[in-house]
């Protein structure tokens, strides 16, 4: 109808998994009998704050886990599925040739990465039984089974990245989360990746205590 504007869609609000949510997801993923690589992908994506395409594109040569300055991983590619075409490894990230970055790895992901490198047949950290590139579409289908089994139908693979960046922002500050995500401006990190914390007011007890009633006089 002329003169009638379309209703604006509400902007999605970033949401991170809680500790209880993560425990439920880990329990569900541990019970998978097929696609056993999914559990490791889950942990690596969470520990490195990666997009799923970036995780699936990781190669053994991207690992530098014995670096004396701290274990690290070079993120420099992603897996894409162009419309009507087969998925492939793109030699740069979503952000283009300048999107390559090095991520310092938390201790708990190091054994996972080392084991993936040890068992790799193709050079890819995550591969199919035939040692080929994993399709993001197949990954998401397996992911839906896991999240439904865990009773967390709202969770998508990208929530691992949001959960990681939210945790970093709360512990170390939003600027550190921005650098880890390699965003050009902090507004992107805030708007799409960091779950808002509950607004807690200032500690004003020193002032408000002045309004306390006088102590009762006992025995009067």
GILINWO-V620635 format. One record per residue. N is the residue number from 1. RES is the residue in one small letter. D_LAST is the distance of its C-alpha to the last C-alpha in Angstrom with 2 decimals. Layout:
((N	RES	D_LAST) (N	RES	D_LAST))
//
This chain:
((1	x	79.00) (2	x	79.67) (3	x	76.66) (4	x	74.26) (5	x	72.82) (6	x	71.97) (7	x	68.34) (8	x	67.15) (9	x	66.27) (10	x	62.76) (11	x	62.82) (12	x	62.03) (13	x	58.69) (14	x	58.93) (15	x	57.45) (16	x	57.16) (17	x	57.00) (18	x	53.75) (19	x	53.73) (20	x	53.77) (21	x	56.71) (22	x	58.63) (23	x	58.12) (24	x	59.54) (25	x	62.46) (26	x	63.28) (27	x	63.26) (28	x	65.60) (29	x	67.94) (30	x	68.22) (31	x	69.66) (32	x	72.60) (33	x	75.98) (34	x	77.98) (35	x	77.46) (36	x	75.73) (37	x	75.69) (38	x	72.97) (39	x	70.16) (40	x	71.30) (41	x	71.74) (42	x	68.21) (43	x	66.83) (44	x	69.10) (45	x	68.38) (46	x	64.65) (47	x	64.83) (48	x	67.13) (49	x	65.86) (50	x	69.41) (51	x	70.97) (52	x	72.73) (53	x	76.16) (54	x	75.41) (55	x	74.37) (56	x	77.52) (57	x	79.70) (58	x	78.53) (59	x	81.32) (60	x	81.43) (61	x	82.69) (62	x	79.46) (63	x	77.48) (64	x	76.73) (65	x	74.32) (66	x	75.21) (67	x	74.68) (68	x	73.04) (69	x	70.77) (70	x	69.45) (71	x	71.01) (72	x	72.12) (73	x	74.01) (74	x	76.26) (75	x	75.82) (76	x	79.00) (77	x	80.20) (78	x	79.17) (79	x	80.71) (80	x	81.76) (81	x	83.39) (82	x	85.40) (83	x	86.15) (84	x	89.05) (85	x	89.35) (86	x	88.42) (87	x	85.39) (88	x	86.14) (89	x	84.59) (90	x	84.27) (91	x	84.63) (92	x	81.67) (93	x	78.17) (94	x	77.05) (95	x	76.52) (96	x	80.17) (97	x	81.95) (98	x	79.14) (99	x	76.52) (100	x	77.15) (101	x	74.18) (102	x	73.14) (103	x	69.97) (104	x	68.24) (105	x	67.69) (106	x	64.47) (107	x	65.03) (108	x	64.67) (109	x	67.57) (110	x	70.01) (111	x	71.14) (112	x	71.64) (113	x	73.82) (114	x	75.80) (115	x	76.52) (116	x	77.62) (117	x	80.01) (118	x	81.35) (119	x	82.22) (120	x	83.49) (121	x	87.13) (122	x	87.56) (123	x	85.45) (124	x	82.75) (125	x	79.35) (126	x	79.03) (127	x	82.25) (128	x	83.64) (129	x	85.44) (130	x	88.60) (131	x	87.15) (132	x	87.02) (133	x	84.45) (134	x	81.64) (135	x	81.51) (136	x	78.20) (137	x	78.91) (138	x	79.18) (139	x	76.06) (140	x	74.08) (141	x	75.44) (142	x	74.23) (143	x	70.90) (144	x	70.41) (145	x	70.91) (146	x	68.26) (147	x	65.61) (148	x	66.22) (149	x	66.00) (150	x	62.67) (151	x	61.42) (152	x	61.22) (153	x	63.79) (154	x	62.61) (155	x	63.43) (156	x	66.63) (157	x	68.15) (158	x	67.07) (159	x	63.42) (160	x	63.93) (161	x	64.62) (162	x	61.63) (163	x	59.36) (164	x	60.66) (165	x	60.32) (166	x	56.83) (167	x	55.76) (168	x	57.42) (169	x	55.83) (170	x	52.30) (171	x	52.78) (172	x	55.14) (173	x	55.14) (174	x	57.31) (175	x	59.99) (176	x	60.67) (177	x	60.94) (178	x	63.37) (179	x	65.52) (180	x	65.60) (181	x	66.68) (182	x	69.16) (183	x	68.23) (184	x	69.55) (185	x	66.37) (186	x	62.74) (187	x	62.53) (188	x	64.70) (189	x	62.44) (190	x	59.31) (191	x	60.92) (192	x	62.69) (193	x	61.29) (194	x	57.63) (195	x	55.08) (196	x	52.27) (197	x	48.93) (198	x	45.76) (199	x	44.32) (200	x	41.11) (201	x	39.21) (202	x	38.38) (203	x	35.45) (204	x	33.23) (205	x	29.92) (206	x	29.64) (207	x	29.68) (208	x	27.76) (209	x	24.83) (210	x	24.17) (211	x	23.26) (212	x	20.46) (213	x	17.10) (214	x	14.39) (215	x	12.42) (216	x	9.27) (217	x	6.08) (218	x	5.48) (219	x	3.78) (220	x	0.00))
//
